[in-house]
Protein backbone atom coordinates (compact mmCIF):
# COMPACT_ATOMS: atom_id res chain seq x y z
CA UNK A 1 0.00 0.00 0.00
CA UNK A 2 1.28 3.47 -0.90
CA UNK A 3 1.78 5.96 1.88
CA UNK A 4 -0.85 8.72 1.74
CA UNK A 5 1.82 11.39 2.38
CA UNK A 6 5.51 11.35 1.48
CA UNK A 7 8.61 13.56 1.53
CA UNK A 8 7.65 15.21 4.83
CA UNK A 9 8.16 14.41 8.51
CA UNK A 10 5.18 13.02 10.38
CA UNK A 11 4.14 13.65 13.97
CA UNK A 12 6.38 16.70 14.23
CA UNK A 13 5.94 20.41 13.62
CA UNK A 14 7.34 21.62 10.29
CA UNK A 15 7.58 25.01 8.60
CA UNK A 16 6.37 24.39 5.05
CA UNK A 17 8.42 27.17 3.45
CA UNK A 18 11.57 25.44 4.74
CA UNK A 19 10.59 22.13 3.08
CA UNK A 20 11.43 23.31 -0.47
CA UNK A 21 14.47 25.37 -1.50
CA UNK A 22 14.96 28.06 -4.12
CA UNK A 23 17.28 27.28 -7.03
CA UNK A 24 18.55 29.97 -9.39
CA UNK A 25 16.62 30.09 -12.67
CA UNK A 26 14.27 27.24 -11.75
CA UNK A 27 10.88 26.22 -10.47
CA UNK A 28 11.39 23.53 -7.84
CA UNK A 29 8.56 21.24 -6.72
CA UNK A 30 8.18 18.69 -3.96
CA UNK A 31 5.19 16.35 -4.00
CA UNK A 32 3.72 15.56 -0.58
CA UNK A 33 0.66 13.56 -1.70
CA UNK A 34 -0.86 12.47 -4.99
CA UNK A 35 -3.85 10.25 -5.69
CA UNK A 36 -7.13 10.30 -7.62
CA UNK A 37 -8.77 12.68 -5.11
CA UNK A 38 -6.05 15.15 -4.13
CA UNK A 39 -2.58 16.41 -4.99
CA UNK A 40 -0.44 18.34 -2.47
CA UNK A 41 2.75 19.98 -3.75
CA UNK A 42 5.20 22.60 -2.52
CA UNK A 43 6.76 24.95 -5.09
CA UNK A 44 9.66 27.41 -5.01
CA UNK A 45 9.87 29.85 -7.95
CA UNK A 46 13.00 31.88 -8.57
CA UNK A 47 12.27 35.50 -9.55
CA UNK A 48 10.84 35.70 -13.10
CA UNK A 49 10.30 31.93 -13.37
CA UNK A 50 6.83 30.65 -14.24
CA UNK A 51 4.46 27.83 -15.02
CA UNK A 52 2.79 28.85 -18.27
CA UNK A 53 -0.95 28.94 -18.87
CA UNK A 54 -2.68 25.58 -18.47
CA UNK A 55 -5.90 24.09 -17.06
CA UNK A 56 -6.43 21.63 -14.23
CA UNK A 57 -9.02 18.91 -13.78
CA UNK A 58 -9.53 19.97 -10.16
CA UNK A 59 -9.92 23.10 -8.09
CA UNK A 60 -6.40 24.32 -7.24
CA UNK A 61 -6.04 25.97 -3.82
CA UNK A 62 -2.83 28.02 -3.54
CA UNK A 63 -1.34 29.51 -0.37
CA UNK A 64 1.70 31.81 -0.56
CA UNK A 65 4.36 30.70 1.92
CA UNK A 66 7.07 33.24 1.03
CA UNK A 67 7.69 36.13 -1.35
CA UNK A 68 5.30 37.47 -3.97
CA UNK A 69 3.68 35.55 -6.81
CA UNK A 70 1.34 36.53 -9.60
CA UNK A 71 -1.40 34.07 -10.49
CA UNK A 72 -3.36 34.75 -13.65
CA UNK A 73 -6.81 33.17 -13.83
CA UNK A 74 -8.94 33.61 -16.97
CA UNK A 75 -6.53 36.39 -18.04
CA UNK A 76 -6.93 38.34 -14.77
CA UNK A 77 -3.74 38.79 -12.68
CA UNK A 78 -3.84 38.34 -8.88
CA UNK A 79 -0.86 39.22 -6.67
CA UNK A 80 -0.34 36.80 -3.78
CA UNK A 81 1.72 37.65 -0.66
CA UNK A 82 2.81 35.50 2.27
CA UNK A 83 -0.21 34.12 4.13
CA UNK A 84 -2.66 34.84 1.30
CA UNK A 85 -4.57 32.17 -0.64
CA UNK A 86 -6.61 31.88 -3.83
CA UNK A 87 -8.55 29.13 -5.61
CA UNK A 88 -7.93 28.56 -9.32
CA UNK A 89 -11.15 26.86 -10.50
CA UNK A 90 -11.05 23.57 -12.40
CA UNK A 91 -11.16 23.94 -16.17
CA UNK A 92 -10.14 27.62 -16.15
CA UNK A 93 -6.85 28.68 -17.77
CA UNK A 94 -4.28 29.83 -15.21
CA UNK A 95 -0.57 30.54 -14.88
CA UNK A 96 1.84 31.16 -11.98
CA UNK A 97 4.74 33.64 -12.09
CA UNK A 98 7.43 34.46 -9.52
CA UNK A 99 7.14 38.23 -9.32
CA UNK A 100 9.82 37.92 -6.65
CA UNK A 101 11.18 34.65 -5.28
CA UNK A 102 7.98 32.89 -4.32
CA UNK A 103 7.04 29.72 -2.44
CA UNK A 104 3.57 28.23 -2.45
CA UNK A 105 1.57 25.28 -1.26
CA UNK A 106 -0.69 23.85 -3.97
CA UNK A 107 -3.60 21.59 -3.03
CA UNK A 108 -5.61 20.31 -5.99
CA UNK A 109 -8.93 18.66 -5.17
CA UNK A 110 -10.31 16.48 -7.98
C-alpha positions in Angstrom: 0.0 0.0 0.0 1.3 3.5 -0.9 1.8 6.0 1.9 -0.8 8.7 1.7 1.8 11.4 2.4 5.5 11.3 1.5 8.6 13.6 1.5 7.6 15.2 4.8 8.2 14.4 8.5 5.2 13.0 10.4 4.1 13.7 14.0 6.4 16.7 14.2 5.9 20.4 13.6 7.3 21.6 10.3 7.6 25.0 8.6 6.4 24.4 5.0 8.4 27.2 3.5 11.6 25.4 4.7 10.6 22.1 3.1 11.4 23.3 -0.5 14.5 25.4 -1.5 15.0 28.1 -4.1 17.3 27.3 -7.0 18.5 30.0 -9.4 16.6 30.1 -12.7 14.3 27.2 -11.7 10.9 26.2 -10.5 11.4 23.5 -7.8 8.6 21.2 -6.7 8.2 18.7 -4.0 5.2 16.4 -4.0 3.7 15.6 -0.6 0.7 13.6 -1.7 -0.9 12.5 -5.0 -3.9 10.3 -5.7 -7.1 10.3 -7.6 -8.8 12.7 -5.1 -6.1 15.1 -4.1 -2.6 16.4 -5.0 -0.4 18.3 -2.5 2.8 20.0 -3.8 5.2 22.6 -2.5 6.8 24.9 -5.1 9.7 27.4 -5.0 9.9 29.8 -7.9 13.0 31.9 -8.6 12.3 35.5 -9.6 10.8 35.7 -13.1 10.3 31.9 -13.4 6.8 30.7 -14.2 4.5 27.8 -15.0 2.8 28.9 -18.3 -0.9 28.9 -18.9 -2.7 25.6 -18.5 -5.9 24.1 -17.1 -6.4 21.6 -14.2 -9.0 18.9 -13.8 -9.5 20.0 -10.2 -9.9 23.1 -8.1 -6.4 24.3 -7.2 -6.0 26.0 -3.8 -2.8 28.0 -3.5 -1.3 29.5 -0.4 1.7 31.8 -0.6 4.4 30.7 1.9 7.1 33.2 1.0 7.7 36.1 -1.3 5.3 37.5 -4.0 3.7 35.5 -6.8 1.3 36.5 -9.6 -1.4 34.1 -10.5 -3.4 34.8 -13.6 -6.8 33.2 -13.8 -8.9 33.6 -17.0 -6.5 36.4 -18.0 -6.9 38.3 -14.8 -3.7 38.8 -12.7 -3.8 38.3 -8.9 -0.9 39.2 -6.7 -0.3 36.8 -3.8 1.7 37.6 -0.7 2.8 35.5 2.3 -0.2 34.1 4.1 -2.7 34.8 1.3 -4.6 32.2 -0.6 -6.6 31.9 -3.8 -8.6 29.1 -5.6 -7.9 28.6 -9.3 -11.2 26.9 -10.5 -11.1 23.6 -12.4 -11.2 23.9 -16.2 -10.1 27.6 -16.2 -6.9 28.7 -17.8 -4.3 29.8 -15.2 -0.6 30.5 -14.9 1.8 31.2 -12.0 4.7 33.6 -12.1 7.4 34.5 -9.5 7.1 38.2 -9.3 9.8 37.9 -6.6 11.2 34.7 -5.3 8.0 32.9 -4.3 7.0 29.7 -2.4 3.6 28.2 -2.5 1.6 25.3 -1.3 -0.7 23.9 -4.0 -3.6 21.6 -3.0 -5.6 20.3 -6.0 -8.9 18.7 -5.2 -10.3 16.5 -8.0 
